[in-house]
Amino acid sequence: MTLTRRHLLLSAVALAASRPVVAAGQAPHDQHSPGAAPRPAAPPPAAAPPAAAGGLPYAPVVFANGKTLGWEMDQGVKVFRLVAEAVRREFAPGLEVNCWGYNGESPGPAIEAMEGDRVRIYVTNNLPVSTTVHWHGLFLPNGMDGIGGLTQPKIKPGQTFKYEFTLKNHGTFMYHPHFDEMFQMGLGMMGFFVVHPRFPRPPKVDRDFAIFLHEWLLVPGSYTPDPTEMNNFNLFTFNGKVFPATEPLVARLGQRVRIRIGNLSTTNSHPIHLHGFSFKVTGTDGGPIPESGQWPEVTVSVPTGSARDIEFLADAEGDWGLHCHKVHHLMNGMGHNLPLMLKMKTQDLDERIRKHFPQYMPMGVGMAEMMEMGRPQNTIGSSFEGPFGELDAGGMFTVVKVRAGIATYEDPGSYKHPPGTVAEAVS
C-alpha cells in the first residue's frame, strides 16, 4: 500500500508523537496487511502514525532465539550498525557450530523499520575475506544493491561501508552477502529485514513471529560445517537452533498470528507444516498478497531464496507442532550412506563385525534410538523426552503454544489436556 497526498495531509494533522531515539526490545505484535505492492515512489519520512505501545509506531516482530538490531537517530535518519564476523553458535546444548554471521549472531539480528523511513546501515567487515550485503527484496538505488564487482566494490577485511536509502516498500525481506555467496551464506550469513507498513490494513495481527530456515553439513565429531556442500545436509535449523532448543511460539487463545518464514539455504525448498490450524499465505518477499489471491493451507512450501508470510486465528488451545514436512529434516546428524537392514536378523553378523570394529553400530528397524547407542563428540540425540514419552524430533521443529487467559508470553510449559481429550490405549 503506497502513500498518497491525502494520506500525508491526514497524517500531518493527526501526528502527535515523536520518533524514539533508540529501538525498544521485542514485544507482542503489529499488523502488516495483505494488499497489492507495486513499486512505489519514496514516501517522505515526515509522515508517521501515532506511536504504538513501547514508543514505536509498530509492535516489533518476535524473532525466536534471536535478536533485533538497535538503531539511533541522526537528523531524521535511522542508523543501524552491522558487523560481519565469525560466530560460535550453540544449535542446542551439546552441539556447537563454527558459523559466520553478524553482531555475534547467526542468523544475524533482525532489522526493523517502517515504510518511508530513511535508513543508514554501516557494515564493518571483521571476516578474513571480502564481503558485501544485498538487501533482498527492497526497492533501492542500484548502487546500494550490494553485488560485489557489479554495483559496488567489495568490502575488504577491516573496512566499513555505508549503505543509505529510503524504504519504499513494506513486507518481509532479508539481507545476505552477494559475494562468494555459497561459502558465506553456507556458513550462516543472513538476516531478516522487516519493513512495517506506514498505514496498515485490517485485520490486526496480535502476534508476529519470524523464522529463518537453514541447512548444514556437519561431519559428526567436528565443529565447522562444510559450506561447499550442495546436496547431502544432515542438520536443519530454525533460526540457528534445532529442537529442543527452538523457542516455542506463544499466543493467547483467540489472537491472530503471523509467522514470517525466510529460506536462504543452499538447495532445499522446505514444506513447513502447522498442526491444528488452517492458515493463509498473506505475503512473500515480493510484498503482500491481495486477499483475492489467498487460499487456506496447512503446509506452505518456502523455496530457497524466498520468504512467505502465513496468518491464522489461534482458536484452539494446545501444543501444536510446526515443522518441515521433509521427514528427515525433523531429525539431525542422520547421514550415514549405509543400507538399512530391514527385516533381517543381523545378530551373528553384528558380533563378527564387532570383533574387528568394536564401535560398529548396525542400522536396524528404526532410526529414533540410533544416536543413543553411542555417538561422537559435538552431536546430540534425534529424540527427546516429551510429556508422553519419547519425541522423535531434533531439527526443523518447534511448538506453537496457544493458551487461554495468559498474561505474558513466557513459555507456559506443557499443555494440560482436559479429561477425555487424549488418545489412549484400549487393548
C-alpha positions in Angstrom: 0.0 0.0 0.0 1.6 3.3 -1.1 1.3 6.8 0.4 -1.0 9.3 -1.3 -1.2 13.1 -0.9 -4.4 12.6 1.1 -2.6 10.2 3.5 0.1 12.8 4.0 -2.3 15.6 4.8 -4.3 13.5 7.2 -1.2 12.2 9.0 0.2 15.7 9.3 -3.0 16.7 11.1 -3.0 13.6 13.4 0.7 13.5 14.1 1.3 14.0 17.8 4.1 11.5 18.8 7.8 12.0 18.1 10.1 9.1 17.0 12.1 7.3 19.6 15.9 7.7 19.7 16.7 4.0 20.3 14.6 1.0 19.3 13.0 -1.0 22.0 13.2 -4.8 22.5 10.7 -7.4 21.4 7.1 -7.2 22.3 3.7 -8.7 21.2 3.0 -7.7 17.7 1.7 -5.5 14.9 -0.2 -5.7 11.6 1.0 -6.0 8.1 -1.8 -6.1 5.6 -2.4 -8.2 2.5 -2.6 -5.8 -0.4 -1.0 -5.1 -3.8 2.6 -3.9 -3.7 3.5 -2.2 -6.9 6.9 -0.4 -7.0 6.1 2.9 -5.2 7.7 6.3 -5.1 9.7 7.0 -2.0 7.3 8.4 0.7 8.5 11.4 2.7 9.8 10.3 6.1 8.0 13.1 8.0 4.5 11.5 7.9 4.1 8.9 10.7 1.1 7.5 12.6 0.9 7.9 16.4 3.3 5.7 18.3 2.1 2.2 19.5 2.8 0.6 22.8 6.5 0.8 23.8 7.1 4.1 22.0 7.4 2.6 18.5 4.9 3.2 15.6 4.7 -0.6 15.2 4.9 -3.6 17.5 8.2 -5.5 16.9 8.4 -8.9 15.4 9.3 -11.7 17.8 12.5 -13.2 16.4 12.6 -16.5 18.3 16.1 -17.5 19.6 17.4 -14.3 18.0 17.7 -10.5 18.5 16.5 -7.4 16.9 19.1 -4.8 15.8 19.0 -1.5 17.7 19.3 1.9 16.0 19.8 5.5 16.7 18.5 8.7 15.1 20.8 11.1 13.2 19.0 14.1 11.8 15.9 12.2 10.6 17.9 9.0 9.5 17.7 5.7 11.4 21.2 4.4 11.8 22.0 0.7 12.1 25.4 -1.0 12.5 26.2 -4.5 11.3 29.5 -6.3 11.9 30.3 -9.3 9.7 32.3 -11.8 11.8 32.9 -15.4 12.9 30.3 -16.7 15.3 30.2 -19.8 17.6 26.6 -20.8 17.6 25.1 -23.3 20.0 22.4 -25.1 18.0 21.4 -27.0 21.2 23.1 -27.9 24.4 25.9 -30.3 23.4 26.0 -29.1 19.8 28.2 -26.1 18.9 28.9 -24.9 15.4 31.5 -22.5 13.9 29.4 -20.1 11.8 29.8 -16.8 10.2 27.2 -14.1 10.9 26.6 -10.6 12.1 26.9 -9.0 15.5 27.6 -12.3 17.2 24.5 -13.9 15.8 23.8 -16.5 13.0 21.4 -15.7 11.6 22.1 -12.1 12.2 19.9 -9.7 14.1 16.6 -8.7 12.5 16.4 -5.2 11.1 13.1 -3.5 11.6 11.9 -0.2 10.3 8.8 1.4 8.7 7.8 2.3 5.1 9.1 5.8 4.3 12.0 5.7 6.8 15.4 6.8 5.7 17.9 4.3 6.9 21.7 4.3 7.0 23.4 1.0 7.7 27.2 0.8 8.5 28.7 -2.6 7.7 32.1 -3.4 9.2 33.9 -6.5 7.9 35.7 -8.4 10.6 36.0 -11.5 8.4 39.3 -12.7 6.9 37.8 -12.3 3.4 35.9 -9.7 1.4 32.1 -9.5 1.6 29.1 -7.3 0.7 25.5 -7.0 1.8 22.5 -7.4 -0.5 19.1 -6.1 0.7 16.9 -8.9 -0.7 13.5 -7.7 -2.0 14.0 -4.0 -1.2 13.5 -1.3 -3.8 16.5 0.9 -3.6 19.1 2.8 -5.8 21.2 0.4 -7.9 24.4 1.4 -6.2 23.0 0.2 -2.9 22.0 -3.3 -4.1 25.2 -4.9 -2.8 26.5 -7.1 -5.6 30.3 -7.1 -5.3 32.0 -6.2 -8.5 28.8 -5.2 -10.3 27.1 -2.5 -8.2 29.9 -1.7 -5.6 33.4 -2.6 -4.6 33.8 -5.5 -2.2 34.1 -4.7 1.5 37.6 -5.8 2.3 38.7 -7.1 5.7 38.8 -4.3 8.2 36.7 -1.9 6.1 33.4 -0.2 6.9 30.9 0.6 4.2 27.8 2.8 4.4 24.5 1.9 2.8 21.8 4.6 2.8 18.3 4.6 1.2 14.6 5.3 1.8 12.3 2.4 2.4 9.8 2.4 -0.5 8.0 -1.0 0.1 6.9 -2.9 3.1 7.0 -6.7 3.8 9.3 -9.5 4.9 12.7 -9.1 3.3 16.2 -10.4 4.0 19.8 -9.4 3.9 22.8 -11.6 2.9 26.2 -11.4 1.2 26.3 -11.1 -2.6 29.9 -12.1 -2.9 31.2 -15.7 -2.5 27.5 -16.4 -1.7 27.8 -20.2 -1.4 30.6 -20.1 1.1 29.4 -17.1 3.2 25.7 -17.9 3.2 26.5 -21.6 3.7 28.2 -20.6 7.0 25.1 -18.7 8.1 25.4 -15.1 6.9 21.8 -13.9 6.6 19.2 -11.9 8.5 15.6 -10.6 8.3 14.8 -7.0 7.2 11.2 -6.4 8.1 9.6 -3.2 6.9 6.3 -2.3 8.5 3.5 -0.6 6.6 3.0 3.1 7.5 -0.8 2.7 7.1 -1.7 -1.0 7.9 -4.9 -2.5 6.8 -7.1 -4.9 8.9 -7.3 -7.5 10.2 -4.9 -6.6 13.0 -2.2 -9.2 13.8 -1.6 -9.7 17.6 1.5 -11.9 17.5 4.1 -11.7 14.7 7.0 -14.2 14.6 9.9 -14.7 12.2 11.8 -18.0 11.4 14.8 -18.5 9.2 15.4 -21.9 7.7 18.9 -23.2 7.0 20.7 -26.5 6.3 24.2 -27.6 7.2 26.6 -30.5 6.7 28.5 -31.1 9.9 30.6 -34.2 10.0 29.9 -36.0 13.3 32.6 -35.0 15.8 33.5 -31.8 14.1 32.6 -28.1 14.8 32.8 -26.5 11.4 30.2 -27.2 8.7 31.2 -27.7 5.0 29.8 -24.6 3.2 30.6 -26.1 -0.2 28.1 -29.0 0.1 25.3 -28.8 -2.4 23.0 -31.8 -1.5 23.8 -34.0 1.5 22.9 -32.0 4.6 22.5 -33.5 8.0 21.4 -30.6 10.2 18.4 -28.4 9.6 17.7 -25.4 11.8 15.0 -22.8 12.7 16.8 -19.5 13.5 20.1 -21.3 14.0 18.6 -23.8 16.5 17.5 -27.4 16.5 14.7 -28.9 18.6 14.5 -29.0 21.7 16.4 -25.7 21.8 13.9 -23.9 19.5 11.9 -21.4 21.5 8.1 -22.0 21.4 5.8 -19.5 19.7 3.3 -18.5 22.4 0.0 -16.9 21.7 -3.2 -16.2 23.6 -6.4 -18.0 22.6 -8.3 -16.0 20.0 -5.3 -14.0 18.8 -4.4 -13.5 15.2 -0.9 -14.8 14.5 1.5 -14.2 11.7 4.7 -16.3 11.0 7.2 -14.9 8.6 9.4 -17.7 7.2 12.6 -17.0 5.3 14.8 -19.5 3.4 18.3 -18.7 2.2 19.5 -22.3 2.5 21.6 -23.8 -0.4 19.2 -26.3 -2.1 16.0 -27.3 -0.4 12.5 -25.9 -0.6 11.1 -26.6 2.8 7.4 -27.5 3.2 6.5 -26.0 6.6 3.5 -27.7 8.2 1.4 -26.3 11.0 -0.7 -28.6 13.2 -4.1 -27.7 14.5 -4.9 -24.7 12.2 -5.6 -23.6 8.7 -3.7 -20.5 7.6 -3.5 -18.3 4.6 -0.3 -17.2 2.8 -0.6 -13.5 3.0 2.8 -12.3 1.7 6.1 -13.1 0.1 9.4 -11.3 -0.2 7.8 -9.6 -3.2 5.2 -8.0 -0.9 1.7 -8.6 0.4 -0.7 -10.8 -1.5 -4.1 -9.4 -2.2 -6.9 -11.1 -0.3 -8.4 -12.4 -3.5 -5.1 -14.3 -4.2 -5.1 -16.1 -0.8 -6.4 -19.6 0.0 -6.4 -21.9 3.0 -3.4 -24.3 3.6 -1.8 -26.3 6.4 1.5 -26.5 4.7 3.5 -23.8 2.8 6.5 -24.5 0.6 9.2 -22.0 1.1 11.6 -22.1 -1.9 15.3 -21.3 -1.4 15.8 -17.5 -1.8 12.3 -16.7 -0.8 10.1 -15.7 2.2 6.5 -16.5 3.0 4.1 -14.9 5.5 1.3 -17.0 6.9 -1.6 -15.9 9.1 -4.2 -17.7 11.2 -6.5 -17.4 14.1 -5.3 -19.2 17.2 -8.7 -20.5 18.1 -7.7 -23.9 19.7 -5.6 -24.4 22.9 -2.8 -26.9 22.9 0.9 -27.5 22.0 0.8 -27.6 18.2 3.8 -28.8 16.1 5.4 -26.6 13.5 7.9 -28.3 11.3 9.4 -29.1 7.9 7.5 -32.0 6.3 10.5 -33.4 4.6 10.6 -36.0 7.4 14.4 -36.3 7.6 14.6 -32.5 8.2 12.9 -33.2 11.6 16.0 -35.2 12.6 19.7 -34.2 12.8 23.0 -35.8 12.2 21.4 -38.7 10.3 23.7 -39.1 7.2 25.4 -42.4 7.1 25.4 -43.7 3.5 24.8 -47.3 4.7 21.9 -49.6 3.8 19.2 -50.3 6.4 18.9 -54.0 7.4 15.1 -54.1 7.5 13.6 -57.4 8.5 17.0 -59.1 8.6 18.4 -61.0 11.6 21.8 -59.5 12.0 22.8 -60.6 15.5 25.5 -63.1 14.4 26.8 -60.7 11.7 27.0 -57.9 14.2 29.0 -60.0 16.7 31.5 -61.0 14.0 31.9 -57.4 12.8 32.5 -56.1 16.3 35.5 -58.4 16.7 37.2 -56.2 14.2 35.4 -52.9 14.7 34.3 -52.7 18.4 32.4 -49.4 17.8 30.3 -50.8 15.0 26.6 -49.9 15.2 24.1 -51.8 13.0 21.3 -49.9 11.3 18.2 -52.0 12.2 14.4 -51.4 12.0 14.4 -47.8 13.1 16.4 -44.6 13.5 14.9 -43.0 16.5 17.2 -44.5 19.1 20.3 -44.9 17.0 22.1 -41.9 18.3 21.5 -43.1 21.9 23.7 -46.2 21.2 26.8 -44.1 21.4 27.8 -41.0 19.4 30.8 -38.8 18.6 31.5 -35.6 20.4 29.5 -32.5 19.5 26.4 -34.4 18.5 23.1 -34.7 20.1 20.3 -37.2 20.0 17.5 -37.3 17.5 14.8 -38.0 20.1 13.9 -36.3 23.4 11.7 -36.9 26.3 8.2 -35.3 25.9 5.3 -35.1 28.2 4.1 -38.5 26.9 7.4 -40.2 26.3 10.0 -40.2 23.5 9.6 -37.4 20.9 11.3 -38.0 17.6 12.5 -34.5 16.6 15.8 -32.9 16.6 15.9 -30.5 13.6 13.3 -28.2 12.0 10.7 -28.5 14.7 9.1 -26.1 17.2 5.9 -25.8 19.1 3.1 -23.2 18.8 1.6 -22.9 22.3 -1.9 -21.5 22.5 -3.3 -20.8 25.9 -6.4 -19.0 27.3 -6.0 -16.2 29.8 -2.2 -15.9 29.8 -0.8 -12.6 31.0 2.7 -12.9 29.5 4.3 -14.7 26.6 6.7 -16.7 28.6 6.8 -20.5 27.9 3.7 -21.8 29.7 5.1 -25.4 29.9 3.3 -28.4 28.6 -0.4 -28.2 27.8 -2.7 -29.7 30.5 -5.3 -31.6 28.4 -8.9 -31.7 29.7 -10.1 -35.2 30.8 -11.1 -37.4 27.9 -9.3 -35.4 25.2 -6.1 -37.5 24.9 -5.8 -40.7 22.7 -5.4 -43.8 25.0 -4.8 -47.5 24.7 -7.9 -49.7 24.6 -6.2 -53.0 24.2 
